[in-house]
């Protein structure tokens, strides 16, 4: 008798589950209604939103995954083959996954391959949705563009599974994944080399004759830096190291006594450097820096063509220090482990007047007397623009 009761109980419980379903579940009271008034549909995108109303601005009550089978209530198409609303397809293709997952109503205008689409001009009606049910048995609506109806007849031949050129609901990253994914690359060391031009150095020799014209060439600058991440910064934004600069400039000065003087500036310095990555993302970052450069080499070589008497070359030197600040914009990993770097700099050279290293050979109508035979340094800030590459490792 016990065996007969067990067999009857098993047969009865089996009737509570829907046959042929991929997931065993108890039969639901609304199944009989949908079996009479429904087709089956299959989700053809990675995710499909179920809306509370037939409106893409309404609340999303559930999301279904690719390959899921759902009940879709028979629509008013009169049995005609399904024709997707390609304007809605283009609208969804223009959304990034983050925009899609947060709700389409955050994006009023979408740029897609079909052109600019304004959501207010979308011709979306209730016939662009299938009526279905959510997991709680409540009525819900899913856009037809996410579902392939399974008519099980010739109407399926007129429909394509791949309606989207790019699935807007697919959040997966293409392989191969980045070397450091999913972790942020920790940049312990940075080395940088930039080259560019800057405002000219306008201090020149105080000639005994009046100057007829001045022609200042651009100051050519090479800027280099090497720095290491400091340990006390938990956000890995602060770096400390050393920077160096090499500058050169040519100036042509014409005097009223018909003499022509050419002055060539040469600088080479090094000093401490500290930077802070103020803004950064996965593709770019903006860095601000400050430091102080000491110039052991700071000289101007003057070649003066003296009318009818040949030329004389004299060199004037002095030490110099220069506080320096700047901002750098970096495009990360334009080449593997190599960043494109664009920078602007401002410096204020400070130091004593330059004194001659050679005695003069010609008369005082060419050079100043002893106390004035020098180059007076002007207190003028300098600006420069450089571009180059940075390596981080």
C-alpha positions in Angstrom: 0.0 0.0 0.0 2.9 2.4 0.8 4.5 1.8 -2.6 1.2 2.6 -4.4 0.8 5.9 -2.4 4.4 6.9 -3.3 3.8 6.2 -7.0 0.5 8.2 -7.0 2.3 11.2 -5.2 5.1 11.2 -7.8 2.6 11.2 -10.7 0.6 14.0 -9.1 3.6 16.2 -8.4 4.9 15.8 -12.0 1.7 17.2 -13.4 2.5 20.5 -11.5 5.5 21.2 -13.6 5.4 22.4 -17.2 6.8 19.8 -19.6 9.7 20.6 -21.9 10.7 23.7 -20.0 14.4 24.3 -19.6 13.9 25.2 -15.9 11.5 23.1 -13.9 8.9 25.3 -12.1 5.4 24.8 -10.8 2.6 25.5 -13.2 1.3 29.1 -12.8 -2.4 30.0 -13.0 -1.9 32.5 -15.9 -0.1 29.9 -18.1 -3.4 28.6 -19.5 -4.4 32.1 -20.7 -1.0 32.8 -22.4 -1.0 29.3 -24.0 -4.2 30.3 -25.8 -3.3 33.9 -26.7 0.5 33.8 -27.1 3.5 33.1 -29.2 6.9 32.2 -27.8 9.7 34.7 -28.2 13.4 34.5 -27.7 15.7 37.3 -26.5 18.3 38.0 -29.2 20.4 40.7 -27.3 22.5 40.1 -24.2 19.8 41.9 -22.1 16.2 42.8 -22.8 14.3 45.3 -20.6 10.7 44.7 -19.6 8.9 47.9 -19.2 6.0 48.6 -16.9 4.2 50.4 -19.8 4.6 50.4 -23.6 6.9 53.4 -23.3 10.8 53.5 -23.2 10.5 56.2 -20.6 8.5 54.0 -18.2 10.0 52.0 -15.3 12.1 48.9 -16.1 10.6 46.0 -14.0 12.9 43.2 -15.2 15.8 42.3 -17.5 16.0 39.1 -19.4 19.1 37.5 -20.8 20.0 36.4 -24.3 18.4 33.1 -25.2 15.6 33.3 -22.7 12.2 32.2 -23.9 9.2 34.4 -23.0 5.5 34.5 -23.7 4.5 37.3 -26.0 0.8 38.0 -26.4 -0.5 37.9 -30.0 -0.4 41.4 -31.4 -2.6 43.2 -33.9 -0.4 42.4 -36.9 -3.0 40.0 -38.3 -0.5 37.2 -38.7 1.9 39.3 -40.9 5.7 38.7 -40.6 7.4 40.8 -38.0 8.9 44.1 -39.2 11.2 45.8 -36.6 11.1 49.6 -36.1 14.6 50.4 -37.4 14.5 53.9 -36.1 14.3 52.4 -32.6 17.1 50.0 -33.5 19.3 53.0 -34.5 18.4 54.8 -31.3 19.4 51.9 -29.1 22.6 51.4 -31.1 23.6 55.0 -30.4 23.5 54.4 -26.6 26.5 53.2 -24.7 25.9 50.3 -22.3 26.1 52.6 -19.3 23.4 54.8 -20.8 21.2 51.8 -21.6 21.5 50.2 -18.2 20.6 53.5 -16.5 17.6 54.0 -18.7 17.1 55.4 -22.1 15.4 58.6 -20.8 18.7 60.1 -19.8 19.7 60.5 -23.5 17.6 63.0 -25.4 19.7 63.0 -28.6 21.7 60.0 -29.9 24.4 59.9 -32.5 24.3 56.6 -34.5 25.4 55.5 -37.9 22.0 56.4 -39.2 22.5 60.0 -38.1 21.3 62.2 -35.3 18.2 60.9 -33.6 16.1 63.0 -31.3 14.1 60.9 -28.8 11.2 63.3 -29.0 10.9 62.6 -32.8 11.0 58.9 -32.4 7.8 57.4 -33.9 7.2 54.8 -31.2 3.8 53.3 -30.6 2.3 50.5 -28.5 2.7 48.3 -31.6 6.5 48.5 -31.2 6.2 46.5 -28.0 5.1 42.9 -27.1 2.9 42.4 -24.2 4.3 39.7 -21.8 4.5 39.0 -18.1 7.3 39.5 -15.6 8.5 37.1 -13.0 5.7 38.1 -10.6 3.0 37.4 -13.2 2.3 41.1 -13.9 1.8 42.5 -17.3 5.0 44.0 -18.8 6.1 45.2 -22.2 9.3 44.5 -24.1 10.5 46.3 -27.3 10.1 44.1 -30.3 13.6 44.9 -31.5 15.0 42.8 -28.6 12.8 39.7 -29.3 12.6 37.2 -32.1 9.1 35.7 -32.3 9.1 31.9 -32.7 6.1 31.5 -35.1 7.3 28.1 -36.2 6.2 28.8 -39.8 7.5 30.7 -42.9 7.2 34.1 -41.2 10.5 33.4 -39.4 12.3 33.4 -42.8 11.7 37.2 -43.2 13.2 38.0 -39.8 16.8 38.3 -38.9 18.4 37.4 -35.5 21.1 40.1 -35.8 19.2 43.3 -36.0 21.9 45.4 -34.3 25.3 46.1 -35.8 26.4 46.5 -32.2 24.4 45.1 -29.3 23.8 48.2 -27.1 23.1 45.9 -24.1 26.4 44.0 -24.3 28.8 45.2 -21.6 31.5 42.6 -22.2 34.9 43.9 -23.2 36.5 42.5 -26.4 39.4 40.2 -26.0 42.3 40.2 -25.7 41.9 42.1 -22.4 44.4 44.7 -21.4 47.6 43.7 -19.7 46.6 45.0 -16.3 42.8 44.4 -16.6 40.8 44.6 -14.3 43.3 46.5 -12.1 44.5 50.1 -12.6 48.1 50.2 -13.8 50.3 51.3 -10.9 52.9 53.7 -12.3 55.9 53.6 -9.9 58.3 55.6 -12.2 57.8 58.2 -14.8 60.4 59.5 -17.3 59.7 62.2 -19.8 61.4 64.0 -22.6 59.8 67.0 -24.3 61.0 69.5 -26.9 59.5 72.8 -27.9 59.8 76.6 -28.1 59.5 79.4 -25.6 59.4 83.1 -25.2 62.8 84.7 -25.8 65.3 85.8 -23.2 65.4 89.5 -23.7 68.5 90.5 -21.6 71.3 91.6 -23.9 74.6 93.4 -23.7 74.3 97.1 -23.0 76.2 98.4 -26.0 77.8 101.9 -26.0 76.1 102.7 -29.3 72.3 103.0 -29.8 70.5 99.9 -31.1 68.9 100.3 -34.5 67.0 97.0 -34.5 66.6 93.8 -32.5 65.7 90.4 -33.8 65.1 87.8 -31.1 64.8 84.2 -32.3 62.7 81.7 -30.4 64.1 80.0 -27.4 64.5 76.3 -28.2 64.0 74.2 -25.1 64.5 70.5 -24.2 62.8 69.5 -21.0 63.4 66.1 -19.2 62.1 64.6 -16.0 62.4 61.4 -14.0 60.3 60.9 -10.9 59.1 58.2 -8.5 55.8 57.7 -6.7 55.8 58.8 -3.1 54.8 56.2 -0.5 52.6 58.4 1.7 50.1 59.1 -1.1 47.4 56.4 -1.0 45.9 57.6 -4.2 49.1 57.3 -6.2 49.0 60.8 -7.5 52.1 62.5 -6.1 55.6 62.0 -7.6 59.0 63.3 -6.6 62.2 63.4 -8.7 64.5 65.6 -10.8 64.1 67.6 -13.9 66.5 69.1 -16.3 66.4 71.8 -19.0 68.6 72.7 -22.0 67.8 76.0 -23.8 69.4 77.9 -26.7 68.6 81.1 -28.4 70.0 83.4 -31.1 69.6 87.1 -31.2 70.7 89.6 -33.9 71.2 93.2 -32.9 72.0 96.0 -35.4 73.7 99.2 -34.1 73.7 102.7 -35.5 77.5 102.6 -36.0 76.8 99.8 -38.6 78.2 97.1 -36.3 76.2 93.8 -36.2 76.2 91.7 -33.0 75.0 88.2 -32.6 74.2 86.8 -29.2 73.8 83.1 -28.5 72.3 82.0 -25.2 73.1 78.5 -23.8 71.6 77.1 -20.6 71.9 73.8 -18.9 70.4 73.1 -15.5 68.9 70.5 -13.2 66.8 70.5 -10.0 64.2 68.9 -7.8 60.7 68.3 -9.2 57.3 67.4 -7.7 54.1 66.6 -9.6 50.5 65.8 -8.8 48.1 64.0 -11.1 45.1 66.3 -10.7 42.7 64.7 -13.2 43.0 61.2 -14.7 41.0 58.6 -16.5 41.8 55.3 -18.3 42.8 57.2 -21.4 44.3 60.6 -20.3 45.5 62.5 -17.3 46.4 66.1 -16.4 49.4 66.7 -14.2 50.6 69.8 -12.4 54.2 70.2 -11.3 56.6 72.6 -9.6 60.3 72.7 -8.9 63.5 74.7 -8.9 66.3 74.5 -11.5 69.9 75.4 -10.8 71.9 76.4 -13.9 75.6 75.8 -13.6 75.9 76.6 -17.3 74.3 80.0 -18.2 76.2 82.0 -20.8 75.8 84.3 -23.7 78.4 84.2 -26.5 78.6 87.6 -28.3 80.1 87.8 -31.8 80.3 91.4 -32.8 81.2 92.2 -36.4 83.1 95.5 -36.1 82.9 97.6 -39.3 86.3 97.5 -41.2 88.1 95.9 -38.3 86.9 92.3 -38.3 85.0 90.6 -35.5 85.5 89.8 -31.8 83.9 87.0 -29.8 83.4 87.4 -26.1 81.5 85.1 -23.6 79.6 86.3 -20.5 78.6 83.9 -17.7 76.9 83.7 -14.4 75.0 81.2 -12.3 71.2 81.2 -12.2 68.3 79.6 -10.5 64.7 79.5 -11.8 61.5 78.5 -10.0 59.4 76.6 -12.5 55.7 75.5 -12.6 53.7 73.9 -15.4 50.8 71.7 -16.5 51.0 68.5 -18.6 48.3 66.8 -20.6 49.0 63.2 -21.3 47.3 60.7 -23.7 48.0 57.4 -22.1 49.4 54.3 -23.9 49.3 55.8 -27.4 52.1 53.2 -28.0 52.4 50.4 -25.5 53.7 51.9 -22.2 54.4 55.2 -23.9 52.3 58.3 -23.4 52.0 61.4 -25.6 52.7 64.4 -23.5 51.8 68.1 -24.2 53.0 70.7 -21.6 53.1 74.4 -20.9 55.7 75.9 -18.5 56.3 79.1 -16.7 59.7 80.0 -15.2 61.2 83.1 -13.5 65.0 83.2 -14.0 66.9 84.7 -11.0 70.6 85.5 -10.8 73.3 88.1 -10.9 74.5 90.0 -14.0 76.7 88.1 -16.4 80.4 89.0 -16.4 82.9 88.7 -19.3 85.3 85.8 -19.5 87.7 87.5 -21.9 89.1 90.9 -22.0 88.1 93.3 -24.8 90.5 93.9 -27.7 88.9 96.9 -29.3 88.2 100.4 -28.2 85.4 101.6 -25.9 83.2 102.6 -28.8 82.5 98.9 -29.2 82.4 97.7 -25.6 81.6 99.3 -22.3 84.3 100.3 -19.7 85.1 97.9 -16.8 82.2 98.6 -14.4 79.6 98.5 -17.1 81.1 95.7 -19.2 78.4 93.1 -18.4 74.9 91.9 -19.3 72.3 93.1 -16.9 69.7 90.4 -16.0 66.1 91.5 -16.5 63.3 90.2 -14.1 61.0 88.9 -16.8 59.0 85.6 -16.6 59.5 83.0 -19.4 56.8 80.8 -21.0 57.3 77.7 -23.1 55.3 75.0 -24.9 56.7 71.5 -25.4 55.6 68.2 -26.7 57.1 64.8 -26.3 56.7 61.3 -24.8 56.5 59.9 -21.3 57.2 56.3 -20.2 55.6 54.9 -17.1 56.5 51.7 -15.4 
